[in-house]
Amino acid sequence: MENKIVAAHIGMKFGMSHVEGAMHYGAEIAAICDCDAEALRFAGERYGIPEEKRFTDYKELLRDPRINAVTVAVPDQLHKQISCEMLRAGKNVLCEKPLALTREDTEQIIRTADETGSKFMVGQICRFTPAFEQAKKLIDDGVLGELYFVESEYAHDYMKLVDNWRSDPLRHGVIGGGCHAVDLLRWLAGDPQEVFAYGTHRLLPTVPYDDATVAIMKFGDNLMGKVFVSTGCKRDYTMRTVLYGTKGTLICDNTSPTMTLFTTDEEGVTQPAQTLDVEVNNHNAGREFEVFADAILHDTPVPTDAREGAKTVEVCRAIVEASVTGRIIRPDYTF
Ligand SMILES: NC(=O)c1ccc[n+]([C@@H]2O[C@H](COP(=O)([O-])OP(=O)(O)OC[C@H]3O[C@@H](n4cnc5c(N)ncnc54)[C@H](O)[C@@H]3O)[C@@H](O)[C@H]2O)c1
């Protein structure tokens, strides 16, 4: 068992949030890496990382046996290759969402994590968002009663973001970004057994996939759900989420300082709305890294391991398939 976290970070755009998470945790930062020299320089100067700890080739990280925690924040298409190389070298890995874009890649990451026994965590950040953590607690405490309908949305304007690897036909908006809403509902309500979806393509003409999708899902006999994904929307980013239960309803998102809770009295009569204060932190990288590091140091399971990440991708892929074929799709969770 390790007694100290020695971290290395690959991908210095969104991946800078992992450097901050590791610093917040008190980890030693042994290396940062980006194949783009300017991105590397910017991050190095920003966080005071000396030049001898900056690398343009991620394979250089494999030379340092002290590194035991690697974060991977590169284009989704590279998650499998880099994560698996790190796992095979005995490193523990925190990789960005979505786990991968294909069933084959998700299966290979699962296999490699199983074979190496290293910790593998996929960064489903919504599970660390304060409002959603509070929603999970209200559900677990029975405040909402039994859920019968859950909905979440991923509304994020990608207009300035898509002239790159995000335009890959495999990187459909539902998989790349919508995986946040799908993973959130899986965490709060369980695995959907059937999905159906419609899509439209009006706002991002250069991407080869729909830019808005609505999916309805059957979780069980008495629980249904809906996910809406818009990557061309004309509004600020948010993930509005409503959770309807037999005893109450919660309306929340990841960008507001309050959430609204309705509960009922003993006769089931709805009481006036309560406003609950909540910290706004929609990329809680500090908490995410803490959970990853604790799993390494105490050899405990990570909450979002490779199978969890793969199940979320599987639902996303089912949604895309349903929207293209017009058929109900049953996700295959046999990983
Ligand atoms: N959790 C979240 O909410 C969230 C938000 C944004 C992005 N992401 C994910 O983070 C990952 C990175 O996204 P981004 O927005 O930073 O993308 P980006 O394209 O802005 O940056 C990717 C960086 O990786 C570098 N890179 C590419 N190939 C590399 C290689 N082989 N070795 C080293 N560096 C390499 C690039 O030079 C670039 O600096 C993606 O998987 C994305 O889906 C997650």
PDBQT file of the ligand as one rigid body, heavy atoms in Angstrom, charges set to zero:
ROOT
HETATM    1  N1  LIG A 401     -15.633  16.621 -16.576  1.00  0.00    +0.000 N 
HETATM    2  C1  LIG A 401     -15.971  17.615 -17.368  1.00  0.00    +0.000 C 
HETATM    3  O1  LIG A 401     -16.945  18.306 -17.120  1.00  0.00    +0.000 OA
HETATM    4  C2  LIG A 401     -15.155  17.886 -18.612  1.00  0.00    +0.000 A 
HETATM    5  C3  LIG A 401     -15.132  19.163 -19.157  1.00  0.00    +0.000 A 
HETATM    6  C4  LIG A 401     -14.335  19.367 -20.290  1.00  0.00    +0.000 A 
HETATM    7  C5  LIG A 401     -13.631  18.321 -20.865  1.00  0.00    +0.000 A 
HETATM    8  N2  LIG A 401     -13.717  17.080 -20.293  1.00  0.00    +0.000 N 
HETATM    9  C6  LIG A 401     -12.971  15.943 -20.890  1.00  0.00    +0.000 C 
HETATM   10  O2  LIG A 401     -11.578  16.189 -20.692  1.00  0.00    +0.000 OA
HETATM   11  C7  LIG A 401     -10.844  15.707 -21.805  1.00  0.00    +0.000 C 
HETATM   12  C8  LIG A 401     -10.031  16.847 -22.403  1.00  0.00    +0.000 C 
HETATM   13  O3  LIG A 401     -10.924  17.841 -22.853  1.00  0.00    +0.000 OA
HETATM   14  P1  LIG A 401     -10.399  19.343 -23.122  1.00  0.00    +0.000 P 
HETATM   15  O4  LIG A 401     -11.618  20.200 -23.129  1.00  0.00    +0.000 OA
HETATM   16  O5  LIG A 401      -9.279  19.697 -22.212  1.00  0.00    +0.000 OA
HETATM   17  O6  LIG A 401      -9.864  19.174 -24.616  1.00  0.00    +0.000 OA
HETATM   18  P2  LIG A 401      -8.851  20.146 -25.388  1.00  0.00    +0.000 P 
HETATM   19  O7  LIG A 401      -8.834  19.697 -26.795  1.00  0.00    +0.000 OA
HETATM   20  O8  LIG A 401      -9.169  21.564 -25.073  1.00  0.00    +0.000 OA
HETATM   21  O9  LIG A 401      -7.438  19.822 -24.698  1.00  0.00    +0.000 OA
HETATM   22  C9  LIG A 401      -6.854  18.561 -24.787  1.00  0.00    +0.000 C 
HETATM   23  C10 LIG A 401      -5.375  18.714 -24.472  1.00  0.00    +0.000 C 
HETATM   24  O10 LIG A 401      -4.773  17.418 -24.565  1.00  0.00    +0.000 OA
HETATM   25  C11 LIG A 401      -3.546  17.568 -25.274  1.00  0.00    +0.000 C 
HETATM   26  N3  LIG A 401      -3.194  16.295 -25.883  1.00  0.00    +0.000 N 
HETATM   27  C12 LIG A 401      -3.769  15.703 -26.964  1.00  0.00    +0.000 A 
HETATM   28  N4  LIG A 401      -3.154  14.548 -27.239  1.00  0.00    +0.000 NA
HETATM   29  C13 LIG A 401      -2.189  14.381 -26.315  1.00  0.00    +0.000 A 
HETATM   30  C14 LIG A 401      -1.200  13.400 -26.091  1.00  0.00    +0.000 A 
HETATM   31  N5  LIG A 401      -1.111  12.310 -26.864  1.00  0.00    +0.000 N 
HETATM   32  N6  LIG A 401      -0.342  13.571 -25.058  1.00  0.00    +0.000 NA
HETATM   33  C15 LIG A 401      -0.411  14.664 -24.268  1.00  0.00    +0.000 A 
HETATM   34  N7  LIG A 401      -1.331  15.651 -24.452  1.00  0.00    +0.000 NA
HETATM   35  C16 LIG A 401      -2.199  15.501 -25.443  1.00  0.00    +0.000 A 
HETATM   36  C17 LIG A 401      -3.816  18.664 -26.288  1.00  0.00    +0.000 C 
HETATM   37  O11 LIG A 401      -2.602  19.256 -26.751  1.00  0.00    +0.000 OA
HETATM   38  C18 LIG A 401      -4.659  19.627 -25.485  1.00  0.00    +0.000 C 
HETATM   39  O12 LIG A 401      -3.890  20.600 -24.800  1.00  0.00    +0.000 OA
HETATM   40  C19 LIG A 401     -11.870  15.101 -22.757  1.00  0.00    +0.000 C 
HETATM   41  O13 LIG A 401     -11.966  13.729 -22.498  1.00  0.00    +0.000 OA
HETATM   42  C20 LIG A 401     -13.158  15.787 -22.380  1.00  0.00    +0.000 C 
HETATM   43  O14 LIG A 401     -14.302  15.005 -22.700  1.00  0.00    +0.000 OA
HETATM   44  C21 LIG A 401     -14.438  16.853 -19.176  1.00  0.00    +0.000 A 
ENDROOT
TORSDOF 0
